[in-house]
Amino acid sequence: MEMGKKLVVLLVVVMMMGIESSRALSLCKMSDAGLEACKPYVTQDAPNTAAPSAQCCKALAGADLQCLCGYKGSPMLKAFGIDPDLALALPAKCNPPIAVPCS
């Protein structure tokens, strides 16, 4: 009987871990939807020089830009096809422009 209780507890823990890992991605206070809205404007393959969408600018306005600055030299950005120079220039293209605190 004791083994059965341990198995039930283990299954509950595993299920909770699965639920937690299925939550939406968030990076520096940007949701996965916000990140996806901005991605077309910062990709290496087809950089879009047009003004970013309202959804992208809204996501940037609510983002922790100082946190995003921490990824400036990260090889992770290039692994996801993101050009760091385009990414840093993006907030200034919003209306109104958003100041980027990167130094």
C-alpha positions in Angstrom: 0.0 0.0 0.0 2.9 2.4 0.8 4.4 1.8 -2.6 1.0 2.8 -4.2 0.9 6.1 -2.4 4.5 6.9 -3.5 3.6 6.1 -7.1 0.5 8.4 -6.9 2.6 11.3 -5.5 5.3 10.7 -8.2 2.7 10.8 -10.9 1.2 14.1 -9.5 4.6 15.7 -9.4 5.4 14.6 -13.0 2.0 15.9 -14.2 2.6 19.3 -12.5 6.0 19.6 -14.1 4.4 19.0 -17.5 1.8 21.6 -16.9 4.4 24.1 -15.7 6.6 23.5 -18.8 3.6 24.0 -21.2 3.1 27.6 -20.0 3.8 30.3 -22.5 7.4 31.5 -23.0 8.3 34.8 -21.5 11.6 36.6 -21.9 12.3 39.9 -20.2 8.6 40.6 -19.6 7.8 39.9 -23.3 5.3 37.1 -23.9 5.8 34.6 -26.7 3.1 36.5 -28.7 5.1 39.7 -28.3 8.3 38.0 -29.3 6.7 36.5 -32.4 5.2 39.9 -33.3 8.6 41.4 -33.3 10.6 38.6 -34.9 9.9 39.5 -38.6 11.6 42.8 -38.0 14.8 41.4 -36.5 15.5 38.2 -38.4 18.8 37.8 -40.3 17.1 36.0 -43.3 14.7 38.8 -44.3 15.1 41.9 -42.3 12.1 44.1 -42.5 13.0 47.8 -42.5 9.4 49.0 -42.2 8.0 50.2 -39.0 7.2 47.4 -36.6 3.6 46.5 -36.0 1.5 48.0 -33.2 1.5 44.6 -31.4 5.3 44.5 -31.5 5.6 48.1 -30.2 3.1 47.3 -27.4 5.2 44.3 -26.4 8.4 46.4 -26.5 6.8 49.1 -24.4 6.0 46.6 -21.7 9.3 44.8 -21.9 12.3 45.0 -19.6 14.6 46.6 -22.1 17.6 46.5 -19.7 17.1 42.7 -19.5 16.9 42.5 -23.3 20.2 44.4 -23.5 21.8 41.6 -21.7 21.3 39.4 -24.8 23.1 41.9 -27.0 26.3 39.9 -27.5 24.7 36.5 -26.9 25.3 33.8 -29.5 21.7 32.6 -28.6 20.2 35.4 -30.7 22.0 34.3 -33.9 21.0 30.7 -33.2 17.4 31.9 -33.4 18.1 33.9 -36.6 17.9 37.3 -34.8 20.3 40.0 -35.9 21.3 41.9 -32.7 21.8 45.2 -34.5 18.3 45.0 -36.0 16.9 44.1 -32.5 18.6 47.0 -30.8 17.3 49.4 -33.5 13.7 48.2 -33.4 12.4 50.2 -30.4 13.4 53.5 -32.0 11.2 52.6 -35.0 8.0 52.5 -32.8 5.7 55.4 -32.7 6.4 57.0 -30.2 10.0 55.8 -30.2 11.1 53.7 -27.2 14.5 54.6 -25.7 16.9 51.6 -25.4 19.0 51.7 -22.2 21.9 49.6 -23.6 25.3 51.0 -23.2 
